[in-house]
């Protein structure tokens, strides 16, 4: 169901380095780009060009939603089912990040605090910083040691800032095993993912599993049903995780001369994962810890150490450039940070309400979308191309436009578009958010063509039996045609 290939940055996760976690919905970036062409297109010819692309026989059962608008004149250059609902995949992140930027501001940071609750009692309070890594735990431990703290009788993890399920209930079970479906809680560490490598051994023996963090080996029971095969035989490795326990399933095969297979999985118990690492950081700095526990609530009277996330402007870049689900979900919940939750409300639900109110105030039609998460991983999200283009238009005219646009991938240059549109007229002039789920492919963003006015566009494909690469190629062909527009 999900790809096991991960970015080099995720491999460095446990070293405390800032990372970019590429989820399955931005995989398959190595498809052949559209052919380079110097073709020019008049606006009057655009409709026929796009119609020809989407009405091919192989798309006879496919749903398309497309809207292209001129940012200067607000003229609609092309529209096809633009007001209808589609499953948007990660294009949802455009709404989440726009609302977060408008509501919280580019300089907003997320603080993680350590409080002294009594003699020998320390309580660490998380507020959902998705960027927190081992390096920040080391900084906290050093700060505590510098204050003369050498012993902690009780280390308490307070994970109560976010209320509700740590795994959105509408996410599919295949997704919540993987690093791109990691749990969303108040004390996030290393993006709540564990990195592992699978290596071949001698022929006939099970594959070997190595954890990037060796202590993970003590947290999991491994059911290894894999095998090392003859030289040059095709290999396929599947790593999955139980939903109700820390049980890892390893299946498949690798040839004896194969390269290692690197992947990552969502941690099973994020609080215990956090406590284990923080305790290790404290001990490394010469602070002994007698016992650990989790609890909620406290007076937060004496803060003795704290770290802050990078500013929101940087968090947005990780969210959109690398389509990071965990960052998007954390930002959705951050929208609720000043709201009073009712008894039966969850932080995510309040965040969704604040998002809707913020976007409505901005000018986005609230009936043009219906969302249940902030990342787009849920198949229950519904959105129209009209809504996405409205967000793009309104953000282009807002004071925050530079920060917002800087968070978007650039065709052939960065993020999830780094390997798309190379050697085409779109390279370097298209900034857009990708989205891919099974049966849902999308791309929405901006085009700054040197021979035409700037454009905002949204293209969504749903319910197709065609491969991801085929659908993405068709989308890319349409976008390339948009970059060929000129005044005539």
BATIKE-815789 format. One record per residue (C-alpha): x, z, y; residue in one letter; residue number from 1. Coordinates in pm, 1 decimal, decimal comma, padded with zeros to 6 digits. Layout:
BEGIN
X|Z|Y|A|NUM
...
END
This chain:
BEGIN
00000,0|00000,0|00000,0|X|1
00281,7|00073,3|00239,4|X|2
00630,6|-00060,6|00288,7|X|3
00922,3|00164,5|00205,0|X|4
01166,1|00006,7|00448,5|X|5
01244,2|00219,6|00749,7|X|6
01453,8|00188,6|01060,9|X|7
01809,8|00313,6|01092,1|X|8
01686,7|00556,7|01357,1|X|9
01467,4|00733,3|01103,4|X|10
01765,8|00767,2|00872,4|X|11
01934,7|00960,7|01154,0|X|12
01633,8|01186,6|01200,8|X|13
01780,9|01495,3|01040,6|X|14
02096,8|01465,8|01247,2|X|15
01896,9|01557,3|01556,1|X|16
01921,5|01211,8|01707,2|X|17
01627,7|01063,9|01896,4|X|18
01458,1|00830,7|01655,4|X|19
01211,1|00548,4|01638,8|X|20
00976,5|00562,3|01341,4|X|21
00838,1|00219,3|01263,4|X|22
00511,5|00249,8|01074,5|X|23
00373,7|00005,2|00825,6|X|24
00154,0|-00150,4|01089,9|X|25
00461,6|-00299,2|01258,7|X|26
00641,2|-00418,7|00948,8|X|27
00707,5|-00781,8|00849,7|X|28
00885,2|-00877,7|01168,8|X|29
01111,7|-01129,9|00999,1|X|30
00864,4|-01414,9|00977,5|X|31
00971,5|-01753,3|01110,7|X|32
00902,5|-01772,6|01484,9|X|33
00699,0|-02054,0|01635,5|X|34
00894,2|-02372,9|01679,9|X|35
01064,0|-02418,2|02015,3|X|36
00885,8|-02670,5|02231,8|X|37
00889,7|-02785,3|02592,7|X|38
00522,2|-02879,3|02587,5|X|39
00322,1|-02821,6|02905,4|X|40
-00045,6|-02736,6|02905,0|X|41
-00305,5|-02771,3|03177,7|X|42
-00565,8|-02492,4|03203,9|X|43
-00837,4|-02746,5|03121,9|X|44
-00663,7|-02819,6|02790,9|X|45
-00626,1|-02455,7|02685,4|X|46
-00968,1|-02419,3|02523,7|X|47
-00921,6|-02715,7|02293,0|X|48
-00571,4|-02596,8|02202,3|X|49
-00685,5|-02246,9|02098,1|X|50
-00999,3|-02379,4|01926,4|X|51
-00784,2|-02608,1|01714,2|X|52
-00565,0|-02314,3|01612,5|X|53
-00842,4|-02077,9|01505,6|X|54
-01083,1|-02331,3|01354,9|X|55
-00849,1|-02453,7|01084,3|X|56
-00998,1|-02448,8|00730,8|X|57
-00774,3|-02160,9|00618,8|X|58
-00946,3|-01941,1|00880,1|X|59
-01301,8|-02038,1|00786,2|X|60
-01385,3|-01680,2|00681,6|X|61
-01181,5|-01507,4|00953,1|X|62
-01316,7|-01324,8|01259,8|X|63
-01135,7|-01394,0|01585,2|X|64
-01173,0|-01215,1|01915,7|X|65
-00981,7|-01358,1|02211,2|X|66
-00981,9|-01309,1|02587,8|X|67
-00734,9|-01451,8|02839,5|X|68
-00765,9|-01373,4|03209,8|X|69
-00570,0|-01457,3|03522,5|X|70
-00439,8|-01132,9|03674,3|X|71
-00437,4|-01278,5|04025,6|X|72
-00778,5|-01446,7|04045,8|X|73
-00958,0|-01261,0|03761,0|X|74
-01055,5|-01604,0|03628,9|X|75
-01136,9|-01617,4|03257,7|X|76
-00922,6|-01890,7|03104,0|X|77
-01049,2|-01847,5|02749,5|X|78
-01302,8|-01625,3|02574,5|X|79
-01414,4|-01613,5|02212,6|X|80
-01631,9|-01322,4|02093,4|X|81
-01453,5|-01114,3|02354,3|X|82
-01736,3|-00862,7|02388,2|X|83
-01773,6|-00796,1|02016,9|X|84
-01624,3|-00502,7|01828,6|X|85
-01314,7|-00542,1|01613,0|X|86
-01080,5|-00308,8|01425,3|X|87
-00789,8|-00299,5|01670,2|X|88
-00509,2|-00132,2|01468,5|X|89
-00230,4|-00009,1|01698,7|X|90
-00372,8|-00177,7|02007,5|X|91
-00555,1|00156,1|02043,6|X|92
-00225,1|00291,7|02174,8|X|93
-00275,5|00091,7|02494,1|X|94
-00579,8|00306,9|02575,5|X|95
-00411,3|00631,2|02469,7|X|96
-00098,0|00574,0|02673,3|X|97
-00287,2|00445,4|02977,5|X|98
-00507,4|00756,0|02980,7|X|99
-00210,3|00988,0|02926,0|X|100
-00018,8|00829,2|03213,0|X|101
-00315,0|00846,7|03450,3|X|102
-00415,6|01199,6|03352,7|X|103
-00080,5|01372,9|03294,7|X|104
00164,6|01177,8|03509,8|X|105
00497,0|01013,9|03425,7|X|106
00694,2|01338,9|03462,4|X|107
00478,1|01548,9|03228,4|X|108
00678,3|01734,7|02962,5|X|109
00575,6|01931,8|02655,5|X|110
00724,6|02281,7|02632,8|X|111
00815,8|02474,6|02318,8|X|112
00863,1|02845,4|02385,1|X|113
01003,9|03150,6|02210,1|X|114
00846,0|03482,3|02307,6|X|115
00954,9|03837,0|02229,8|X|116
00649,4|04015,2|02095,0|X|117
00823,1|04344,0|02028,1|X|118
01143,5|04494,1|01899,6|X|119
01293,3|04243,4|01658,5|X|120
00986,6|04016,6|01663,7|X|121
01011,4|03660,0|01791,2|X|122
00720,0|03415,6|01812,5|X|123
00776,7|03045,0|01862,6|X|124
00483,9|02862,6|02021,0|X|125
00452,0|02488,9|01980,0|X|126
00248,5|02266,8|02208,7|X|127
00274,2|01946,0|02010,6|X|128
00608,3|01800,7|02121,0|X|129
00648,2|01499,1|01887,5|X|130
01011,4|01449,9|01991,2|X|131
01136,2|01791,2|01873,2|X|132
01433,0|01762,3|01636,7|X|133
01689,7|01987,3|01471,8|X|134
01909,7|01952,1|01779,9|X|135
01647,9|02126,8|01994,5|X|136
01618,6|02410,8|01742,1|X|137
01994,8|02454,9|01773,0|X|138
01958,6|02480,3|02152,3|X|139
01692,2|02748,6|02114,1|X|140
01909,1|02942,3|01870,2|X|141
02210,3|02924,9|02103,4|X|142
01998,6|03044,1|02395,7|X|143
01877,4|03342,3|02194,1|X|144
02230,3|03426,9|02077,8|X|145
02358,8|03414,3|02434,8|X|146
02107,6|03686,8|02518,8|X|147
02263,1|03914,3|02261,2|X|148
02001,6|03867,2|01989,3|X|149
02170,1|03899,7|01649,3|X|150
01881,2|04007,4|01426,9|X|151
01518,3|03904,5|01394,8|X|152
01299,1|04128,7|01185,9|X|153
01008,8|03884,6|01194,7|X|154
01001,3|03522,6|01301,5|X|155
00646,2|03404,9|01369,5|X|156
00540,3|03042,0|01404,3|X|157
00234,3|02999,9|01627,8|X|158
00080,5|02663,5|01546,4|X|159
-00256,2|02727,3|01710,7|X|160
-00224,4|02515,1|02024,6|X|161
-00386,3|02216,0|01852,2|X|162
-00716,3|02302,3|01685,1|X|163
-00868,8|02101,8|01401,1|X|164
-00740,2|01911,9|01099,4|X|165
-00370,7|01827,2|01107,2|X|166
-00454,5|01501,4|00927,2|X|167
-00731,7|01298,3|01093,2|X|168
-01017,1|01285,9|00841,4|X|169
-01072,5|00911,1|00881,6|X|170
-00717,6|00816,8|00777,7|X|171
-00683,6|00666,8|00430,7|X|172
-00513,2|00865,5|00158,7|X|173
-00246,4|00597,0|00108,8|X|174
-00145,0|00637,0|00472,3|X|175
-00122,3|01015,9|00490,4|X|176
00150,0|01023,4|00224,1|X|177
00380,0|00808,1|00431,6|X|178
00590,2|00893,1|00735,9|X|179
00366,7|00679,5|00959,2|X|180
00072,4|00903,6|00859,7|X|181
00251,9|01236,1|00910,1|X|182
00040,8|01543,7|00993,3|X|183
-00022,9|01620,3|01360,3|X|184
00020,7|01987,9|01446,1|X|185
00149,3|02204,2|01730,6|X|186
00495,5|02266,6|01582,7|X|187
00620,8|01920,0|01491,9|X|188
00977,3|01886,2|01369,7|X|189
01169,2|01568,1|01284,7|X|190
00838,8|01382,2|01320,6|X|191
00711,7|01578,2|01018,6|X|192
00892,3|01334,5|00791,3|X|193
01150,3|01374,0|00516,1|X|194
01400,6|01092,8|00460,7|X|195
01522,4|01006,4|00111,8|X|196
01734,0|00744,4|-00062,2|X|197
01679,3|00601,9|-00410,6|X|198
01990,8|00469,7|-00588,6|X|199
02052,8|00295,2|-00921,2|X|200
02255,8|00469,0|-01190,2|X|201
02376,0|00327,7|-01521,4|X|202
02147,8|00085,9|-01703,2|X|203
01853,8|00257,9|-01870,8|X|204
01879,8|00579,9|-01672,3|X|205
01625,3|00694,7|-01412,7|X|206
01700,3|00614,3|-01051,2|X|207
01875,5|00885,3|-00854,2|X|208
01705,8|01048,2|-00556,6|X|209
01903,5|01188,1|-00262,7|X|210
01753,4|01367,2|00036,8|X|211
01894,6|01324,8|00386,9|X|212
01843,2|01700,6|00419,8|X|213
01970,1|01850,0|00091,1|X|214
01743,1|02155,3|00127,3|X|215
01442,3|01927,3|00074,7|X|216
01538,5|01910,7|-00293,7|X|217
01418,7|02270,3|-00330,0|X|218
01081,6|02197,7|-00169,3|X|219
00959,8|01925,3|-00403,7|X|220
00885,1|01881,6|-00770,5|X|221
00984,7|01528,5|-00861,7|X|222
00814,2|01323,3|-01131,8|X|223
01065,7|01048,0|-01194,4|X|224
00929,9|00753,3|-01392,5|X|225
01181,4|00499,1|-01265,5|X|226
01460,0|00311,9|-01441,0|X|227
01787,3|00134,1|-01366,6|X|228
01779,0|-00224,4|-01498,1|X|229
02022,5|-00504,8|-01574,5|X|230
02229,9|-00668,0|-01303,5|X|231
02040,5|-00892,2|-01060,2|X|232
01696,4|-00813,3|-01201,3|X|233
01421,0|-00789,4|-00936,0|X|234
01357,7|-00439,1|-00810,8|X|235
01056,2|-00254,9|-00676,8|X|236
01045,0|00115,3|-00595,5|X|237
00733,4|00315,9|-00511,7|X|238
00757,7|00666,8|-00371,4|X|239
00433,4|00859,5|-00328,6|X|240
00328,5|01217,9|-00272,2|X|241
00049,0|01440,6|-00397,8|X|242
-00208,3|01528,8|-00134,9|X|243
-00260,0|01882,7|-00267,6|X|244
00092,8|01989,8|-00345,5|X|245
00463,7|01921,6|-00290,9|X|246
00491,8|01679,4|-00582,0|X|247
00684,6|01356,5|-00539,3|X|248
00623,4|01056,2|-00764,1|X|249
00903,6|00803,7|-00810,1|X|250
00822,0|00482,1|-00994,3|X|251
00970,0|00136,8|-01033,1|X|252
01310,4|-00009,2|-01097,1|X|253
01633,3|-00118,1|-00930,4|X|254
01906,6|-00332,4|-01077,2|X|255
02235,9|-00158,3|-01144,7|X|256
02401,4|-00356,1|-00862,8|X|257
02118,4|-00306,5|-00611,0|X|258
02154,7|-00163,4|-00263,6|X|259
02001,7|00184,7|-00212,0|X|260
01633,7|00195,3|-00116,0|X|261
01569,8|00419,0|00186,0|X|262
01226,1|00554,4|00272,3|X|263
01052,7|00857,3|00417,9|X|264
00743,5|01059,3|00337,5|X|265
00523,0|01297,1|00532,0|X|266
00612,7|01663,4|00481,1|X|267
00355,9|01859,2|00284,3|X|268
00351,8|02185,1|00485,2|X|269
00469,1|02127,6|00844,8|X|270
00467,8|02497,5|00938,5|X|271
00685,2|02605,0|00647,7|X|272
00904,2|02303,2|00715,8|X|273
00946,3|02418,5|01075,8|X|274
01015,3|02780,7|00987,4|X|275
01271,3|02686,0|00724,2|X|276
01469,0|02470,1|00966,3|X|277
01445,5|02712,8|01256,3|X|278
01559,1|02999,3|01038,2|X|279
01853,2|02788,9|00928,1|X|280
01941,4|02714,6|01292,9|X|281
01927,9|03084,8|01380,9|X|282
02147,9|03184,3|01087,5|X|283
02400,0|02915,2|01181,6|X|284
02427,0|03075,3|01527,4|X|285
02481,0|03421,6|01379,4|X|286
02124,7|03551,3|01400,6|X|287
01990,7|03703,3|01080,1|X|288
01620,4|03665,7|00997,6|X|289
01449,0|03920,6|00774,4|X|290
01115,9|03745,7|00723,5|X|291
00909,6|03454,5|00849,9|X|292
00536,3|03408,1|00887,9|X|293
00274,3|03205,1|01069,7|X|294
00011,0|03352,3|01299,5|X|295
-00196,6|03248,0|01597,5|X|296
-00245,6|03415,1|01931,4|X|297
-00031,2|03634,7|02150,5|X|298
00005,9|03740,8|02510,9|X|299
00300,9|03508,5|02585,1|X|300
00441,9|03772,7|02818,6|X|301
00818,6|03746,1|02778,8|X|302
00957,4|03398,0|02722,0|X|303
01315,3|03436,8|02601,3|X|304
01397,5|03073,4|02523,2|X|305
01241,6|02731,6|02570,4|X|306
01302,6|02358,8|02534,5|X|307
01109,8|02069,7|02684,4|X|308
01037,6|01719,2|02568,3|X|309
01161,1|01414,1|02756,3|X|310
00922,9|01309,1|03036,9|X|311
00602,4|01130,2|02946,0|X|312
00752,0|00801,8|03066,7|X|313
00998,0|00820,7|02774,4|X|314
00738,3|00941,7|02525,6|X|315
00526,0|00638,4|02616,5|X|316
00815,2|00407,5|02535,1|X|317
00851,1|00551,0|02185,2|X|318
00473,5|00531,2|02139,5|X|319
00432,6|00167,5|02238,3|X|320
00772,7|00007,8|02179,7|X|321
00796,7|00139,0|01823,8|X|322
00422,7|00189,3|01765,9|X|323
00473,6|00552,3|01671,4|X|324
00150,7|00702,3|01537,0|X|325
00261,5|01063,7|01560,7|X|326
00355,4|01028,3|01927,9|X|327
00021,3|00863,7|02004,3|X|328
-00174,8|01139,9|01831,1|X|329
00026,3|01409,6|02008,6|X|330
-00042,2|01244,8|02345,9|X|331
-00413,3|01222,7|02264,9|X|332
-00418,8|01598,7|02205,6|X|333
-00206,6|01661,9|02514,7|X|334
-00495,0|01516,1|02716,6|X|335
-00694,9|01825,3|02620,8|X|336
-00431,0|02068,3|02747,4|X|337
-00635,3|02190,8|03044,5|X|338
-00973,5|02182,2|02877,6|X|339
-01168,1|02475,1|02736,1|X|340
-01257,8|02403,7|02375,5|X|341
-01601,8|02497,0|02252,7|X|342
-01636,6|02684,3|01924,5|X|343
-01683,2|02378,4|01704,8|X|344
-01464,7|02135,8|01897,6|X|345
-01125,2|02007,1|01790,0|X|346
-00836,6|01927,9|02023,3|X|347
-00849,7|01563,5|01914,6|X|348
-01220,4|01535,0|01998,4|X|349
-01163,4|01684,1|02342,4|X|350
-00868,2|01450,2|02391,6|X|351
-01090,2|01153,4|02307,5|X|352
-01346,5|01269,5|02562,7|X|353
-01080,3|01311,3|02832,0|X|354
-00946,6|00965,9|02742,6|X|355
-01290,4|00810,2|02778,7|X|356
-01359,0|00989,5|03108,4|X|357
-01017,5|00891,6|03245,1|X|358
-01054,1|00527,1|03149,1|X|359
-01412,4|00514,4|03280,4|X|360
-01292,1|00650,8|03612,5|X|361
-01021,1|00386,3|03609,0|X|362
-01287,5|00118,8|03562,8|X|363
-01297,0|00047,6|03188,7|X|364
-01645,2|-00010,4|03045,4|X|365
-01709,7|00290,6|02814,5|X|366
-01941,5|00086,2|02590,8|X|367
-01669,4|-00170,3|02516,4|X|368
-01490,3|00051,4|02263,3|X|369
-01547,3|00340,9|02022,6|X|370
-01243,8|00537,5|01906,5|X|371
-01187,6|00816,6|01655,7|X|372
-00809,2|00856,3|01687,7|X|373
-00531,2|00786,9|01934,4|X|374
-00299,7|00575,0|01721,4|X|375
-00518,4|00308,3|01563,3|X|376
-00443,5|00409,3|01204,8|X|377
-00812,6|00475,6|01138,4|X|378
-01026,8|00185,6|01018,2|X|379
-01320,9|00340,9|01204,9|X|380
-01189,7|00249,2|01548,4|X|381
-01382,4|-00028,4|01721,9|X|382
-01277,5|-00215,1|02032,8|X|383
-01344,6|-00544,3|02205,7|X|384
-01084,8|-00780,7|02349,0|X|385
-01273,1|-00729,4|02675,0|X|386
-01186,5|-00357,4|02674,9|X|387
-00818,2|-00420,3|02607,4|X|388
-00791,7|-00679,7|02884,0|X|389
-00972,8|-00444,1|03122,8|X|390
-00716,9|-00172,9|03051,3|X|391
-00432,0|-00418,6|03104,2|X|392
-00581,2|-00547,3|03429,9|X|393
-00650,7|-00204,9|03573,3|X|394
-00309,9|-00067,2|03477,2|X|395
-00144,1|-00374,6|03630,5|X|396
-00309,0|-00283,1|03961,0|X|397
-00237,1|00091,0|03937,6|X|398
00054,4|00284,9|04094,3|X|399
00179,1|00357,3|03740,7|X|400
00210,9|-00008,2|03643,3|X|401
00593,0|-00010,5|03619,7|X|402
00601,9|00287,5|03383,7|X|403
00318,7|00149,4|03172,7|X|404
00466,2|-00197,0|03140,0|X|405
00812,4|-00059,0|03065,2|X|406
00666,0|00099,5|02751,8|X|407
00557,8|-00235,4|02603,7|X|408
00768,1|-00446,5|02365,9|X|409
00919,7|-00764,1|02511,4|X|410
00893,7|-01083,0|02308,7|X|411
01217,7|-01159,7|02126,4|X|412
01390,7|-00864,8|02293,7|X|413
01264,9|-00516,9|02209,9|X|414
01051,4|-00289,3|01996,2|X|415
00804,0|-00437,7|01752,6|X|416
00841,9|-00781,6|01915,3|X|417
01219,9|-00791,2|01884,8|X|418
01213,1|-01043,3|01601,6|X|419
00910,7|-01241,4|01716,4|X|420
00896,9|-01534,0|01960,5|X|421
01270,9|-01592,8|01949,6|X|422
01375,5|-01935,2|02076,1|X|423
01029,2|-02005,2|02218,0|X|424
00890,9|-02028,4|02569,0|X|425
00742,7|-01679,5|02516,2|X|426
01076,3|-01504,3|02475,9|X|427
01141,5|-01257,6|02755,6|X|428
00819,1|-01326,3|02947,2|X|429
00560,1|-01171,4|02715,1|X|430
00508,3|-00794,2|02708,6|X|431
00253,7|-00692,0|02448,3|X|432
00139,4|-00426,3|02202,8|X|433
00130,8|-00522,8|01837,2|X|434
-00110,4|-00398,2|01575,0|X|435
-00134,5|-00451,9|01201,2|X|436
-00348,6|-00293,5|00932,5|X|437
-00476,5|-00444,0|00611,7|X|438
-00729,3|-00697,4|00738,6|X|439
-00664,9|-00633,4|01108,2|X|440
-00393,7|-00800,9|01318,3|X|441
-00380,5|-00776,8|01697,7|X|442
-00165,1|-00850,2|01999,3|X|443
-00256,9|-00764,8|02358,7|X|444
-00046,6|-00769,5|02672,6|X|445
00090,8|-00958,0|02969,4|X|446
00247,3|-01299,1|03028,8|X|447
00463,3|-01362,5|03335,3|X|448
00508,6|-01737,5|03325,4|X|449
00739,3|-01891,4|03589,2|X|450
00511,7|-02196,2|03626,8|X|451
00173,4|-02021,3|03630,5|X|452
-00001,0|-01706,1|03750,1|X|453
00046,0|-01385,6|03545,6|X|454
-00199,8|-01339,0|03260,5|X|455
-00354,1|-01056,7|03059,3|X|456
-00462,4|-01140,7|02705,3|X|457
-00597,1|-00986,0|02387,8|X|458
-00609,8|-01150,2|02045,5|X|459
-00757,6|-00970,3|01743,7|X|460
-00803,0|-01105,8|01390,9|X|461
-01021,2|-00922,8|01137,7|X|462
-01156,7|-00979,5|00788,0|X|463
-00921,1|-01247,5|00666,0|X|464
-00785,7|-01308,2|00318,2|X|465
-00478,7|-01475,7|00466,0|X|466
-00139,5|-01305,1|00462,2|X|467
-00015,7|-01095,9|00753,5|X|468
00259,4|-01348,7|00823,4|X|469
00010,2|-01637,9|00834,3|X|470
-00221,5|-01456,2|01074,3|X|471
00061,5|-01336,5|01292,3|X|472
00202,5|-01688,0|01308,4|X|473
-00133,4|-01818,4|01430,3|X|474
-00147,5|-01548,7|01698,7|X|475
00206,6|-01630,6|01805,5|X|476
00123,4|-01999,9|01832,0|X|477
-00165,4|-01915,8|02067,0|X|478
00055,1|-01692,8|02281,9|X|479
00321,9|-01962,7|02302,2|X|480
00057,1|-02206,1|02424,9|X|481
-00037,2|-01956,7|02697,1|X|482
00324,5|-01948,7|02815,2|X|483
00317,9|-02328,1|02849,0|X|484
00040,3|-02327,7|03109,0|X|485
00122,4|-02486,7|03440,4|X|486
-00075,8|-02579,4|03750,1|X|487
-00232,9|-02921,4|03715,6|X|488
END
